[in-house]
Amino acid sequence: MNYFREQLMEIFELPPEVIIDAPLIMIAGKQNLHIENHKGISFYKDDLLKIRIREGFLVVQGNNLMIKEINRDYIQISGKMQGFFYEKL
């Protein structure tokens, strides 16, 4: 991250997802996942979901995974989540 963006974050007390387009990932229990600042879905099956983010992919493993809602800003996923990991480009 460049110096100017770091300074903006500090001065205005802004979260990184606003300044550097970092993904914001919220998990509610084992059944709901909300991701902001995504770049699209690259792979989808009911047991594996690969979501493009700024520096790679967020991979979600589980059962009965469903995309409840998707738009340019966020994705909402439901199902039994079993694991998450990042995959760099």
C-alpha positions in Angstrom: 0.0 0.0 0.0 1.4 3.4 -0.9 2.2 6.1 1.6 -0.6 8.5 0.5 -3.3 5.8 1.1 -1.8 5.0 4.5 -1.9 8.6 5.5 -5.6 8.9 4.3 -6.5 5.9 6.4 -4.9 7.4 9.5 -6.1 11.0 9.1 -9.7 10.1 8.4 -9.8 6.9 10.4 -11.0 5.0 7.4 -11.1 1.2 7.2 -8.7 -0.5 4.7 -11.6 -1.9 2.6 -12.6 1.6 1.7 -9.1 2.9 0.7 -7.4 -0.1 -0.8 -10.4 -2.2 -2.1 -9.6 -4.9 0.4 -12.3 -7.6 0.8 -14.6 -7.3 3.8 -15.6 -10.8 4.9 -18.3 -11.3 7.5 -19.3 -14.7 8.8 -22.5 -15.3 10.8 -22.4 -18.7 12.4 -21.6 -21.7 10.2 -24.3 -20.9 7.6 -23.9 -17.3 6.3 -21.1 -15.5 4.6 -21.1 -11.9 3.3 -18.2 -10.6 1.1 -17.8 -7.1 0.0 -15.3 -5.8 -2.6 -15.2 -9.0 -4.7 -14.2 -9.2 -8.3 -16.5 -12.1 -9.3 -16.9 -15.8 -9.0 -14.4 -18.0 -10.8 -15.7 -21.5 -9.7 -18.9 -22.6 -8.1 -20.2 -26.0 -7.0 -22.3 -26.9 -4.0 -19.2 -27.9 -2.0 -16.6 -25.4 -3.3 -16.8 -21.7 -4.2 -13.8 -19.7 -5.5 -14.3 -15.9 -5.3 -11.9 -13.5 -6.9 -10.6 -10.8 -4.6 -8.0 -8.1 -5.0 -4.8 -10.2 -4.7 -6.1 -13.7 -5.5 -9.0 -15.8 -4.5 -11.1 -16.6 -1.4 -11.9 -20.3 -1.4 -14.9 -21.5 0.6 -15.4 -25.2 1.3 -18.6 -26.7 2.7 -21.9 -28.4 1.9 -25.0 -27.1 0.1 -23.3 -23.8 -0.7 -25.7 -21.4 -2.4 -25.3 -17.9 -3.7 -28.2 -16.1 -2.0 -27.5 -12.7 -3.6 -24.8 -11.3 -5.7 -24.2 -7.8 -7.2 -21.3 -5.6 -8.1 -20.6 -4.7 -4.4 -21.2 -7.9 -2.5 -22.0 -11.6 -2.4 -24.1 -13.4 0.1 -23.6 -17.2 0.5 -25.5 -19.7 2.6 -24.8 -23.3 3.4 -22.7 -25.3 5.9 -19.3 -23.7 5.8 -16.4 -26.0 6.7 -13.3 -24.0 5.8 -11.9 -20.9 4.1 -8.5 -20.1 2.7 -6.7 -17.6 0.5 -5.1 -18.5 -2.8 -2.7 -16.0 -4.2 -2.5 -15.2 -7.9 
